Amino acid sequence: MDLNTAANALRELGHPTRLSIYRELVKAGHDGLPVGELQKRLGIPASTLSHHLSALMSAGLINQERQSRTLFCRPCYAQLEQLMAFLTEECCAGGSCRLSPATTHEETSL
């Protein structure tokens, strides 16, 4: 992943509503969620949700698929993995560090 692609993804995830949408989709797993269910869970008006979904799609963070009359939204896990790898690829490259890219917050608080 290049710097501009990462910056675009992070910019779109920087909006609280879009971050909530994305987290809900990631929580739903590979099957994703119908748009109506996503709207119900988050309490977002349809037009607002559509606007935010478009922004997440343009950043390559989610995709949509129509099944019959239902539109499903799914997270693009490959893009998420690439973004996480980009953010951690040079972790502690400049010196010693207690964290490795796989270390969780809980492990560091012990």
C-alpha positions in Angstrom: 0.0 0.0 0.0 1.3 3.4 -0.9 1.2 6.5 1.3 -1.6 8.2 -0.6 -3.8 5.1 -0.5 -3.2 4.8 3.3 -3.9 8.5 3.8 -7.2 8.3 1.9 -8.3 5.2 3.9 -7.4 6.9 7.2 -9.1 10.1 6.2 -12.4 8.3 5.5 -12.1 6.4 8.8 -11.4 9.6 10.6 -15.1 10.6 10.5 -16.9 9.1 13.6 -19.9 8.0 11.7 -17.9 6.2 9.0 -15.7 4.6 11.6 -18.9 3.3 13.4 -20.2 2.0 10.1 -16.9 0.3 9.3 -16.5 -1.3 12.8 -20.1 -2.6 12.6 -19.4 -4.2 9.2 -16.1 -5.7 10.5 -18.0 -7.1 13.5 -20.5 -8.7 11.1 -17.8 -10.7 9.4 -17.4 -11.8 5.8 -21.2 -12.0 5.2 -21.5 -8.3 5.9 -24.9 -6.7 6.5 -27.9 -5.5 4.5 -28.0 -1.7 4.3 -31.3 -1.7 6.1 -29.9 -3.7 9.0 -26.9 -1.4 9.2 -29.2 1.6 9.2 -31.3 0.1 12.0 -28.3 -0.8 14.1 -26.7 2.6 13.9 -29.8 4.8 13.8 -28.6 6.7 10.7 -31.0 8.3 8.2 -30.9 6.5 4.8 -29.5 9.5 2.9 -26.7 10.0 5.4 -25.8 6.4 5.5 -25.6 6.3 1.7 -23.3 9.3 1.7 -20.9 7.6 4.2 -21.1 4.2 2.4 -20.0 5.9 -0.8 -17.0 7.5 0.9 -16.0 4.1 2.4 -16.4 2.4 -1.0 -14.3 5.1 -2.8 -11.5 4.4 -0.3 -11.7 0.7 -1.1 -12.7 -0.1 2.5 -16.0 -1.8 1.7 -17.9 -3.2 -1.2 -21.5 -3.7 -1.9 -23.4 -6.6 -3.6 -27.0 -6.8 -4.5 -28.7 -10.1 -3.8 -32.2 -10.0 -5.2 -33.7 -6.8 -3.7 -31.3 -6.5 -0.8 -28.0 -4.6 -0.9 -25.3 -6.0 1.3 -22.2 -4.1 2.5 -19.1 -6.0 3.3 -15.7 -4.9 4.6 -12.7 -5.4 2.3 -10.5 -7.4 4.6 -7.6 -7.3 2.2 -7.6 -3.5 2.3 -7.8 -3.6 6.1 -4.9 -6.0 6.3 -2.8 -3.9 3.9 -3.5 -0.7 5.9 -2.6 -2.4 9.2 0.6 -3.8 7.6 1.5 -0.3 6.2 1.0 1.3 9.7 3.2 -1.3 11.5 5.8 -2.2 8.8 8.5 -0.1 10.3 7.5 -0.4 14.0 10.6 0.2 16.1 12.9 0.3 13.1 14.7 3.3 14.5 15.4 1.9 17.9 14.4 -0.5 20.7 10.7 -0.8 21.4 8.6 -2.9 23.8 6.0 -3.5 21.2 6.0 -5.7 18.2 3.3 -5.3 15.5 1.5 -8.3 17.0 1.5 -7.1 20.6 -1.9 -6.1 21.9 -2.7 -3.2 24.3 -3.6 -5.7 27.0 -0.2 -7.3 26.9 1.6 -4.0 27.4 -0.5 -3.0 30.5 0.7 -6.0 32.6 
